[in-house]
Amino acid sequence: MSRTSCGTCIALVSPEAAVGGPSALVRTGDRIVLDVAGRRLELRVPEDKLARRRPPWRPRALPGRGGKRLYLSRARQAHEGCDFDFLEAIVPMVEPAIH
């Protein structure tokens, strides 16, 4: 992303706001610390303030059907690969025998 943003940019945060991750509670003016070398992203808002923000938060309703519903209901979070949960291997792959 650095070539398109002219500097450090965050492309994915997990768990994401859409599923109630910490980023769902971020408001304009909040302090966020990004430590690239330490691989850390920290929301600097007191816990009591975040606690007041949690009750009114509600996830968006899923579409009735279609690709968007499939993605929103079955895609894994970024740290899990962003793949559909039903594509997870059930049986370990076995290397083919070489003759």
C-alpha angles and dihedrals in degrees: 000000000000093000092057098042101040090234144013114340133176112226101174134021119187132240087030128220093251091069096041099270119158091271089067088073098051116118133188109280096027115135116240122185119208117195105183096179091048092043091231136136116188129188106212100207121122114256093238090058091049089049089058091050096051103069097059093047114104129172117247116260114260118245112258094248145332138076095313091055091048092051096044094047101038111027115104124232121270095262088055094052104266089256127134112273092228091061092067112121113256096190122036114254113256120212112242116250113256114221 
